[in-house]
Amino acid sequence: MGRVLKPARVPPPGRILSQELESRGWSQGDLAAVMGRPQQVISEIVNAKKQITPQTALELAQAFGTSAEFWTDLETNYQLHRVRSRGGDDAIARRRRLYELAPVRELSKRGWIDDVDVLDDLEREVCVFLGIASPDETPKAFAQFRRGRQRDPVIAAQVSWLARVESLARQHDLGAARCQADQTVPGLLALTEHLQGVQGVSAHLQRCGIRFLIVPHLSKTYIDGAAFRLDGRDPVVAVTLRYDRIDNFWFTLLHEVAHIVLGHGDVFADQVHDQDSAALASAERSATSHARDWLIPPEAFAAFVAEADFTRSSIRRFAATVRRHPGIIVGRLQNEGHLTYRQHRPYLDKVGGLLAATIDTAGPAIGAE
């Protein structure tokens, strides 16, 4: 085993000052007279009892023909050496690592981890939450994170959000699932005609053997929803209600359900409303197109758009024809540029209040970032 290297000793500035005095044949009193300072000040600097201040550094520079930085650097290096030589607490570095792993304060504020003061306990809380043995490990990023070009998410926050979803999913009791997989989407679509239909989503997905969760997003995650199979087996769908609007809810939900129904093997953590459509991967493109066409039959929508009559009455009539809430129609028209985002906003009902019983109660109020 090689030698353990130790930092070289750093001499106190007073020693260098003594050498300068000796080389000139000066006494401490001589220097005091040159600088116009009490001799006691020079003695205290020489004996490392007094630090060199910026003002003293300027005066020493004039007395010896050096730069003031020469003396301030000597003092700074010496004081740093003294602190490092004591060794001591590495608490700051340990806390830094925890904050690299997860948004600790936000997790604590949410109640996702216990609010503890003892650092060892905090490390334990974060490690258990992320499913790692020690802070030296990197959490398994089991999802393929996708984002639009407008956003720059914090991956540690995204991993933490998914860790919360996975933890809650493991506590989710499906009971005796009854419906067939091919009933999943038709059963959901039957709920889309009226605002109150959102209240039936959780029970329907549970009957179909899908764990459904609403977990509000963490700051800087920009996640709308996620889909994966717990332990590679049991399907899980989670949404954040990042945008609390009926059109966003249904599109996000069906987008994630599409990943499950279509048998996509990866874990998806999606920002479905910030995506650059040109950059979507194959699975994302497929989930997006299925969700869009399930919500509004494509031929009927094309015929409606061709009429270019987007009055409130025509939107209500078309919504009744396809048996969808008018907000779903308005959201699609806005997304495709047929309407501005200011038009027909009264149809874009909020759903968070109706889903209060399903939302992770440790989370904050629902709403966009």
NORWOBEL-V769876 format. One record per backbone hydrogen bond with DSSP energy under -1.0 kcal/mol. NH is the residue of the N-H (numbers start at 1). CO is the residue of the C=O. E is the energy in kcal/mol with one decimal. If there is no record, write none. Layout:
nh={NH:NH}
co={CO:CO}
e={E:E}
This chain:
nh={15:16:17:18:19:20:21:22:23:24:26:31:32:33:34:35:36:37:42:43:44:45:46:47:48:49:50:57:58:59:60:61:62:63:64:65:66:72:73:74:75:76:77:78:79:80:81:82:83:84:85:87:94:95:96:97:98:99:100:101:102:104:107:108:109:110:112:113:116:122:123:124:125:126:127:128:129:130:131:132:137:142:144:146:151:154:158:159:160:161:162:163:164:165:166:167:168:169:170:178:179:183:184:187:188:189:190:191:192:197:198:199:200:201:204:205:206:207:208:209:210:211:213:215:221:224:225:226:227:228:230:232:233:234:236:237:238:239:240:245:246:249:250:251:252:253:254:255:256:257:258:259:260:261:262:263:264:268:269:270:274:279:285:286:287:288:289:290:291:292:293:294:295:296:301:302:303:304:305:306:315:316:317:318:319:320:321:322:324:325:328:330:331:332:333:334:335:336:337:338:339:343:347:348:349:355:358:359:360:363}
co={12:12:13:14:15:16:17:18:19:20:21:27:28:29:30:31:32:32:38:39:40:41:42:43:45:44:44:53:54:55:56:57:58:59:60:61:61:68:69:70:71:72:73:74:75:76:77:78:79:80:81:84:90:91:92:93:94:95:96:97:98:102:103:104:105:106:107:107:114:118:119:120:121:122:123:124:125:126:127:127:134:140:267:269:148:220:154:155:156:157:158:159:160:161:162:163:164:165:166:207:207:180:181:183:184:185:186:188:189:194:195:196:197:198:200:201:202:203:204:206:205:235:237:239:218:270:270:238:268:236:234:229:230:230:228:211:226:213:224:243:349:245:246:247:248:249:250:251:252:253:254:255:256:257:258:260:259:227:144:225:271:276:281:282:283:284:285:286:287:288:289:290:291:292:297:298:299:300:301:302:311:312:313:314:315:316:317:318:319:192:325:326:327:328:329:330:331:332:334:333:333:340:344:345:347:351:355:355:214:360}
e={-1.5:-1.0:-2.4:-2.3:-2.0:-2.2:-2.3:-2.6:-2.4:-1.1:-2.7:-2.0:-2.4:-2.2:-2.4:-2.7:-1.3:-2.1:-1.0:-2.4:-2.5:-1.9:-2.5:-2.1:-1.6:-3.2:-1.4:-2.7:-2.0:-1.8:-2.8:-2.2:-1.7:-2.1:-2.5:-1.4:-1.4:-2.2:-2.8:-1.6:-2.1:-2.8:-2.8:-1.9:-2.5:-2.5:-2.2:-2.2:-2.0:-2.8:-2.4:-1.8:-2.0:-2.7:-2.6:-1.8:-1.7:-2.3:-1.5:-1.6:-1.8:-2.0:-2.4:-2.5:-2.5:-2.2:-2.2:-1.1:-1.1:-2.2:-2.7:-1.9:-2.5:-2.5:-2.4:-2.5:-2.3:-2.4:-1.2:-2.4:-1.8:-1.9:-2.6:-1.6:-1.1:-2.8:-1.9:-2.9:-1.9:-2.3:-2.3:-2.1:-2.0:-2.2:-2.9:-2.3:-2.5:-2.5:-1.8:-1.1:-1.1:-1.9:-1.6:-2.2:-1.6:-2.8:-1.7:-1.9:-1.5:-1.7:-1.6:-1.7:-1.9:-1.3:-2.0:-2.7:-2.2:-2.2:-1.5:-1.6:-3.1:-2.4:-2.2:-1.9:-1.5:-3.2:-1.6:-2.7:-2.2:-2.0:-3.7:-2.2:-1.9:-1.7:-3.0:-3.0:-2.5:-2.2:-2.2:-2.0:-2.1:-2.6:-2.1:-2.3:-2.5:-2.6:-2.4:-2.2:-2.3:-2.6:-2.1:-1.2:-1.3:-3.1:-2.9:-1.2:-2.1:-2.9:-1.1:-2.7:-1.5:-2.4:-2.9:-2.4:-2.5:-2.6:-2.4:-2.4:-2.3:-2.3:-2.4:-2.7:-2.0:-2.0:-2.3:-2.5:-2.1:-2.0:-2.7:-1.9:-2.3:-2.4:-2.2:-2.6:-2.6:-2.2:-2.1:-2.3:-2.5:-2.3:-1.6:-2.5:-2.6:-1.7:-2.4:-2.7:-2.5:-1.9:-1.4:-2.2:-1.3:-1.1:-1.6:-2.2:-2.0:-1.0:-2.0:-1.4:-3.0:-2.1}
